Amino acid sequence: MKTITIKPISLSQVPTIVSLDQLCLGGIWTSEGYISEIESPNSNLLGLHILDENYTNSEIIGMGCLWVIADEAHITLLAIHPDYRRQGLGQLLLLTLLESAVARNLNWATLEVNAHNDGAINLYEKLGFNIIGKRKKYYKSTGDDALVLWLKNLQTPNFRSTLNQYQQETKLRLSYYQYCLN
């Protein structure tokens, strides 16, 4: 079994997440940008860690961030190392961000996603996000468009039930890939 955990990113981990950003996202944020996120009370920057068998060392294999804007959770990034994709880890990280949004009493969630990223779009739509618009040439490095997605009613019992259902489903999927949550 491989043990994984999700926890806030620390300042000492900034070089690691900048490298992960370069690998997964083409370098959208700088070290200064990540430091700003860590220090902001309106930001929640999380790392997905895989622990060694002694639980003494960990490697960051994913990251996600949300900003709190009024009663909205703006999910600004979600990235999983390419070697760990398609195993449910991105879904786990997204669900953790949404759980954080619910705990902060936010009513909406929004994000942008590359219009060509079918896997991510499918994940977001599965969790209830709806496409509400497009930002032309949003991604400077590629010139790709971004789709704007929204999820509403985060504070309803129905959403909380759906969130719980997907969390259980994700844990089951992770166990298939020999992961356990710490």
Backbone bond lengths (Angstrom), bond angles and torsions (degrees), N, CA, C in turn:
res aa  C-N    CA-C-N  psi(-1)  N-CA   C-N-CA  omega(-1)  CA-C   N-CA-C  phi
1 M - - - 1.453 - - 1.522 109.65 -
2 K 1.323 115.76 142.66 1.465 122.46 175.28 1.527 106.96 -107.26
3 T 1.316 116.18 126.75 1.458 120.69 -178.25 1.525 109.72 -92.47
4 I 1.340 115.15 132.76 1.458 120.88 177.96 1.521 109.54 -124.96
5 T 1.293 115.11 153.64 1.451 121.36 177.42 1.527 108.78 -146.95
6 I 1.310 115.62 154.49 1.462 121.52 176.12 1.517 107.34 -120.60
7 K 1.328 115.34 127.27 1.466 119.80 179.36 1.524 109.21 -152.07
8 P 1.330 116.37 162.50 1.469 119.58 179.84 1.529 112.01 -58.90
9 I 1.313 115.60 145.19 1.463 122.32 176.06 1.534 108.58 -74.34
10 S 1.319 116.15 139.67 1.469 120.68 177.28 1.530 109.40 -102.73
11 L 1.324 115.41 164.20 1.466 119.95 179.35 1.525 112.24 -58.09
12 S 1.323 117.30 -36.46 1.470 120.36 -179.13 1.531 112.59 -66.38
13 Q 1.334 116.90 -17.37 1.469 120.74 -178.19 1.532 113.10 -94.52
14 V 1.327 116.92 0.85 1.471 120.03 -177.38 1.533 112.46 -56.97
15 P 1.350 120.67 -46.44 1.471 118.06 179.07 1.533 112.98 -58.43
16 T 1.323 116.81 -35.78 1.467 120.92 179.29 1.521 111.03 -66.38
17 I 1.339 117.47 -43.48 1.457 118.36 -177.66 1.526 111.83 -75.76
18 V 1.336 117.47 -27.00 1.463 119.17 173.66 1.533 109.20 -64.92
19 S 1.324 117.16 -40.95 1.474 120.59 176.27 1.528 111.26 -63.72
20 L 1.331 116.74 -41.85 1.464 120.49 177.88 1.531 110.38 -64.46
21 D 1.325 116.63 -39.81 1.463 122.29 176.00 1.531 109.91 -58.78
22 Q 1.337 117.29 -46.89 1.468 121.37 178.65 1.523 110.92 -58.10
23 L 1.320 115.98 -45.24 1.458 121.50 -177.07 1.526 112.19 -67.48
24 C 1.334 116.49 -45.59 1.461 121.01 -172.08 1.529 114.28 -91.82
25 L 1.333 116.48 -33.71 1.459 120.08 -169.17 1.525 113.45 -121.79
26 G 1.327 116.63 -0.22 1.461 119.36 179.59 1.510 114.36 78.49
27 G 1.321 117.23 14.67 1.462 120.98 175.64 1.513 114.09 82.74
28 I 1.332 116.34 53.76 1.463 118.59 -177.41 1.522 112.86 -75.81
29 W 1.342 117.66 -28.43 1.466 120.40 -179.87 1.519 110.04 -122.91
30 T 1.309 115.67 152.40 1.465 123.22 176.43 1.525 109.75 -94.96
31 S 1.324 115.13 174.35 1.472 119.65 174.24 1.514 110.70 -57.00
32 E 1.330 116.33 -42.65 1.465 120.39 -179.67 1.522 110.84 -62.16
33 G 1.333 117.19 -38.71 1.463 120.99 177.71 1.517 111.97 -62.32
34 Y 1.324 116.53 -43.09 1.465 119.77 179.31 1.529 111.23 -68.66
35 I 1.328 117.30 -38.96 1.463 119.94 177.32 1.528 109.77 -60.77
36 S 1.322 116.41 -42.27 1.461 121.01 177.83 1.528 111.18 -59.61
37 E 1.323 116.99 -40.98 1.471 121.02 178.76 1.526 111.02 -64.89
38 I 1.309 116.91 -42.27 1.466 121.19 -179.74 1.523 110.56 -62.80
39 E 1.314 116.44 -39.37 1.466 121.13 -175.17 1.528 113.68 -83.90
40 S 1.325 118.64 -13.43 1.459 121.54 -176.67 1.529 112.13 -82.68
41 P 1.333 117.63 130.74 1.468 119.37 175.49 1.535 112.16 -72.15
42 N 1.317 117.12 -12.63 1.468 121.56 -179.79 1.523 112.53 -98.88
43 S 1.312 116.56 14.92 1.459 121.51 -179.40 1.524 109.41 -128.40
44 N 1.304 115.37 147.96 1.462 121.50 176.50 1.522 106.45 -130.84
45 L 1.330 116.91 98.43 1.462 123.61 -178.74 1.521 108.31 -103.79
46 L 1.325 115.49 113.97 1.469 121.77 -174.88 1.518 111.90 -114.24
47 G 1.322 115.19 146.07 1.458 121.27 173.92 1.517 110.27 -114.08
48 L 1.313 115.65 140.63 1.461 122.56 174.17 1.521 106.48 -99.22
49 H 1.327 115.78 116.02 1.458 122.34 -173.57 1.522 110.09 -109.76
50 I 1.323 115.48 142.82 1.459 121.21 168.72 1.527 105.83 -109.75
51 L 1.332 115.99 127.72 1.462 121.89 -174.31 1.526 111.30 -96.77
52 D 1.340 115.12 149.50 1.462 118.19 174.26 1.531 109.41 -74.98
53 E 1.313 116.53 173.70 1.465 120.39 -173.91 1.523 113.36 -65.93
54 N 1.332 118.18 -20.24 1.466 121.62 178.29 1.528 112.44 -93.96
55 Y 1.321 117.34 -0.65 1.463 122.98 -178.16 1.530 112.05 60.08
56 T 1.326 117.46 25.22 1.459 120.23 -178.53 1.525 112.20 -101.76
57 N 1.307 117.68 -28.74 1.464 122.01 -179.51 1.515 109.33 -126.68
58 S 1.322 114.41 150.33 1.461 118.45 176.84 1.511 109.94 -139.41
59 E 1.311 114.54 157.44 1.464 122.47 176.50 1.529 106.97 -120.53
60 I 1.321 116.48 133.35 1.464 120.10 176.74 1.520 108.05 -82.19
61 I 1.349 115.10 119.24 1.465 120.25 -178.57 1.524 112.46 -114.25
62 G 1.326 116.11 -0.37 1.457 119.93 177.96 1.510 110.54 -163.17
63 M 1.331 114.24 161.99 1.457 119.15 177.87 1.515 109.61 -153.51
64 G 1.318 114.23 152.50 1.452 121.41 177.25 1.513 109.20 -148.49
65 C 1.324 115.55 151.93 1.455 119.73 -178.47 1.517 109.58 -144.60
66 L 1.324 114.74 142.63 1.466 119.52 170.36 1.506 109.52 -133.35
67 W 1.326 114.41 148.34 1.455 122.17 173.69 1.514 108.06 -107.17
68 V 1.302 116.47 143.02 1.454 122.17 173.17 1.525 107.30 -95.67
69 I 1.334 115.68 116.43 1.462 122.09 178.54 1.523 106.57 -127.20
70 A 1.334 115.70 106.36 1.481 121.70 -175.59 1.527 108.02 56.38
71 D 1.354 118.26 -117.02 1.467 120.09 179.04 1.531 111.63 -107.68
72 E 1.332 115.39 28.52 1.468 122.01 -176.51 1.523 111.26 -119.75
73 A 1.323 115.28 141.44 1.462 122.01 171.08 1.527 106.74 -101.64
74 H 1.308 116.24 110.81 1.465 119.58 176.98 1.516 107.10 -96.81
75 I 1.322 116.36 108.53 1.462 121.86 179.96 1.527 106.75 -80.05
76 T 1.322 114.92 111.48 1.463 120.43 -172.17 1.515 113.50 -93.62
77 L 1.310 117.51 -25.18 1.459 119.21 173.38 1.510 112.14 -158.61
78 L 1.317 112.38 151.62 1.462 121.77 176.70 1.521 105.02 -151.35
79 A 1.322 116.77 117.44 1.458 120.34 -176.16 1.523 110.62 -144.44
80 I 1.311 115.10 139.48 1.464 122.90 175.86 1.524 107.51 -126.22
81 H 1.324 116.06 135.56 1.469 121.12 177.14 1.527 108.79 -52.23
82 P 1.340 117.93 137.26 1.477 120.32 -177.32 1.531 114.69 -53.61
83 D 1.332 118.06 -31.48 1.468 120.40 -179.51 1.532 113.05 -69.69
84 Y 1.347 117.46 -12.74 1.458 121.08 -174.56 1.532 112.88 -118.87
85 R 1.307 117.13 10.91 1.464 119.89 -177.14 1.532 111.57 -76.95
86 R 1.335 114.49 161.36 1.469 124.18 175.85 1.528 112.96 66.00
87 Q 1.351 115.67 30.74 1.458 120.70 178.74 1.522 112.05 -123.60
88 G 1.321 117.14 2.78 1.451 120.93 -179.80 1.516 114.15 98.40
89 L 1.329 117.84 -1.20 1.455 120.85 -177.05 1.526 112.23 -71.20
90 G 1.323 117.16 -37.66 1.465 120.41 176.01 1.522 110.95 -63.86
91 Q 1.319 115.67 -40.84 1.469 120.07 177.62 1.523 110.13 -63.80
92 L 1.321 117.74 -41.78 1.463 121.46 177.72 1.526 110.80 -59.46
93 L 1.308 116.49 -45.50 1.464 120.70 -179.46 1.524 111.17 -65.69
94 L 1.331 117.29 -42.23 1.464 120.92 177.69 1.528 110.95 -63.25
95 L 1.313 117.70 -44.01 1.461 120.65 178.33 1.529 111.33 -62.21
96 T 1.323 117.15 -36.64 1.460 120.82 177.43 1.522 110.60 -65.32
97 L 1.330 117.41 -40.52 1.466 120.49 176.60 1.528 110.64 -64.43
98 L 1.329 116.65 -41.94 1.471 119.45 178.99 1.534 111.02 -66.40
99 E 1.320 116.72 -37.23 1.466 120.76 176.02 1.530 109.98 -62.12
100 S 1.312 116.93 -39.61 1.463 121.75 176.38 1.527 110.60 -63.57
101 A 1.322 116.91 -40.37 1.472 121.28 178.24 1.527 110.69 -62.56
102 V 1.316 116.80 -42.19 1.469 120.90 178.19 1.531 109.44 -63.38
103 A 1.334 116.97 -44.64 1.470 120.81 -179.45 1.529 111.94 -63.10
104 R 1.328 116.97 -28.16 1.467 121.48 179.08 1.531 111.88 -88.20
105 N 1.327 116.49 7.73 1.465 122.84 179.44 1.523 113.68 62.31
106 L 1.316 117.14 34.52 1.460 121.69 177.79 1.527 109.03 -86.62
107 N 1.311 116.83 147.17 1.465 121.38 -175.69 1.520 114.34 -101.28
108 W 1.323 117.22 -21.94 1.461 122.26 -174.80 1.517 110.14 -129.96
109 A 1.306 116.29 156.29 1.464 122.19 168.98 1.521 107.28 -133.30
110 T 1.292 115.97 140.91 1.451 121.37 177.74 1.518 109.41 -139.31
111 L 1.315 116.12 158.52 1.458 122.47 177.56 1.516 109.30 -163.37
112 E 1.326 115.16 164.13 1.460 122.01 170.20 1.523 107.83 -113.55
113 V 1.322 116.16 145.35 1.452 121.23 178.74 1.523 108.57 -139.92
114 N 1.321 116.44 143.82 1.459 120.87 177.73 1.529 108.96 -58.01
115 A 1.306 115.70 129.37 1.468 121.27 -177.14 1.526 112.63 -60.97
116 H 1.329 117.66 -16.72 1.472 121.63 179.53 1.529 113.14 -97.50
117 N 1.321 118.06 -0.94 1.464 121.83 -176.68 1.530 109.48 -91.50
118 D 1.325 115.40 77.97 1.464 121.03 -175.68 1.523 113.13 -60.11
119 G 1.332 117.72 -38.12 1.461 120.18 -179.70 1.520 111.79 -61.73
120 A 1.333 116.45 -45.58 1.467 120.18 179.61 1.528 110.61 -67.65
121 I 1.320 116.57 -42.11 1.469 119.90 179.52 1.521 110.13 -59.75
122 N 1.317 117.02 -43.85 1.470 120.74 178.66 1.523 111.45 -61.25
123 L 1.341 117.05 -41.47 1.466 120.76 178.23 1.522 110.40 -61.84
124 Y 1.315 116.76 -48.62 1.462 120.14 -177.73 1.532 111.62 -62.94
125 E 1.317 116.37 -43.36 1.474 118.92 179.51 1.528 110.95 -66.38
126 K 1.322 117.33 -36.86 1.467 121.12 177.53 1.524 110.82 -58.51
127 L 1.337 116.67 -36.16 1.454 121.38 -177.93 1.527 112.54 -87.09
128 G 1.329 116.83 4.02 1.459 120.09 173.60 1.508 116.46 105.08
129 F 1.334 118.55 -0.89 1.460 120.56 176.67 1.529 109.94 -68.49
130 N 1.320 115.75 144.58 1.461 122.45 177.16 1.522 109.25 -119.19
131 I 1.318 115.98 140.51 1.462 121.30 176.39 1.525 107.53 -75.99
132 I 1.343 115.76 125.11 1.464 119.04 -179.23 1.529 112.72 -119.32
133 G 1.319 117.71 -5.44 1.457 119.01 -179.30 1.505 111.91 -179.22
134 K 1.332 114.23 -175.88 1.463 121.51 -178.32 1.524 108.43 -141.52
135 R 1.315 115.67 141.52 1.463 121.62 173.70 1.532 106.50 -111.74
136 K 1.311 115.64 112.47 1.471 121.61 -178.20 1.524 111.05 -65.82
137 K 1.329 115.09 134.27 1.473 123.24 175.46 1.535 112.05 49.29
138 Y 1.292 115.88 41.34 1.472 123.11 -177.40 1.529 111.76 -64.93
139 Y 1.319 116.26 -39.69 1.457 121.27 -177.53 1.527 109.21 -89.31
140 K 1.327 115.47 107.84 1.467 121.81 -172.98 1.532 112.08 -63.63
141 S 1.320 116.95 -37.21 1.473 119.92 -175.39 1.528 112.50 -67.64
142 T 1.333 117.20 -30.46 1.465 120.17 -176.67 1.524 113.39 -117.18
143 G 1.329 116.21 -17.53 1.459 119.72 -175.37 1.520 112.95 78.34
144 D 1.335 117.00 8.00 1.464 121.07 -178.97 1.523 111.24 -71.58
145 D 1.316 114.56 151.89 1.462 121.57 174.06 1.521 109.60 -79.32
146 A 1.336 114.91 156.51 1.463 121.38 173.17 1.518 108.42 -115.04
147 L 1.307 115.49 140.88 1.457 121.08 170.26 1.526 107.62 -90.93
148 V 1.320 116.52 141.17 1.460 121.85 176.91 1.524 106.95 -101.06
149 L 1.321 116.28 125.48 1.455 121.67 -178.75 1.521 110.38 -119.14
150 W 1.346 115.33 147.61 1.464 122.50 178.88 1.516 110.07 -131.33
151 L 1.299 114.39 146.77 1.461 122.29 172.89 1.522 105.91 -131.47
152 K 1.318 116.79 127.19 1.462 119.43 -176.78 1.520 111.55 -113.49
153 N 1.324 114.49 172.12 1.468 123.33 174.08 1.526 113.88 62.29
154 L 1.329 116.30 43.33 1.462 119.82 -179.45 1.527 113.02 -65.15
155 Q 1.319 117.59 -23.03 1.464 120.67 -176.00 1.533 113.71 -91.47
156 T 1.317 117.38 4.43 1.461 119.39 -178.17 1.531 111.30 -83.38
157 P 1.327 117.29 151.55 1.469 120.15 175.52 1.540 111.53 -58.43
158 N 1.320 116.66 -34.41 1.461 120.23 179.88 1.532 110.99 -62.87
159 F 1.342 117.04 -44.72 1.465 118.75 179.08 1.520 110.66 -66.04
160 R 1.320 117.23 -42.16 1.466 119.85 179.92 1.528 111.10 -61.36
161 S 1.312 116.84 -37.50 1.459 121.21 176.68 1.528 110.66 -66.09
162 T 1.326 116.22 -42.82 1.468 120.95 178.19 1.519 110.26 -63.38
163 L 1.325 116.57 -43.12 1.457 121.35 178.78 1.528 110.54 -59.92
164 N 1.318 116.97 -45.50 1.456 121.65 178.35 1.531 111.25 -61.97
165 Q 1.321 116.25 -42.39 1.471 120.67 178.98 1.524 110.74 -60.35
166 Y 1.340 117.13 -46.15 1.470 120.19 -179.85 1.521 112.08 -68.93
167 Q 1.330 117.84 -31.93 1.461 119.92 176.11 1.529 110.46 -63.81
168 Q 1.330 116.88 -42.54 1.469 120.51 178.09 1.529 110.77 -64.85
169 E 1.323 116.08 -43.69 1.465 121.17 178.81 1.531 110.43 -61.16
170 T 1.325 116.32 -41.23 1.468 120.83 -178.62 1.521 110.53 -66.65
171 K 1.316 118.16 -41.53 1.470 121.05 177.65 1.522 111.01 -60.19
172 L 1.316 116.31 -39.99 1.463 120.53 177.84 1.525 110.93 -64.27
173 R 1.330 115.84 -44.18 1.467 120.41 179.15 1.523 110.21 -63.22
174 L 1.327 116.86 -42.39 1.458 120.14 179.59 1.528 111.28 -62.48
175 S 1.313 117.21 -37.59 1.465 119.79 179.37 1.533 110.48 -64.41
176 Y 1.320 116.81 -32.30 1.475 120.39 175.72 1.521 110.50 -60.01
177 Y 1.325 116.21 -37.22 1.473 121.56 179.37 1.529 112.34 -90.36
178 Q 1.325 116.76 14.07 1.470 123.31 175.33 1.524 113.13 68.55
179 Y 1.333 117.20 34.27 1.456 121.60 174.70 1.533 108.93 -106.05
180 C 1.308 115.31 145.04 1.462 120.44 168.87 1.520 107.78 -130.03
181 L 1.298 115.58 145.88 1.461 121.42 -179.06 1.515 110.34 -87.46
182 N 1.316 114.73 137.97 1.458 119.84 177.60 1.517 108.48 -107.13
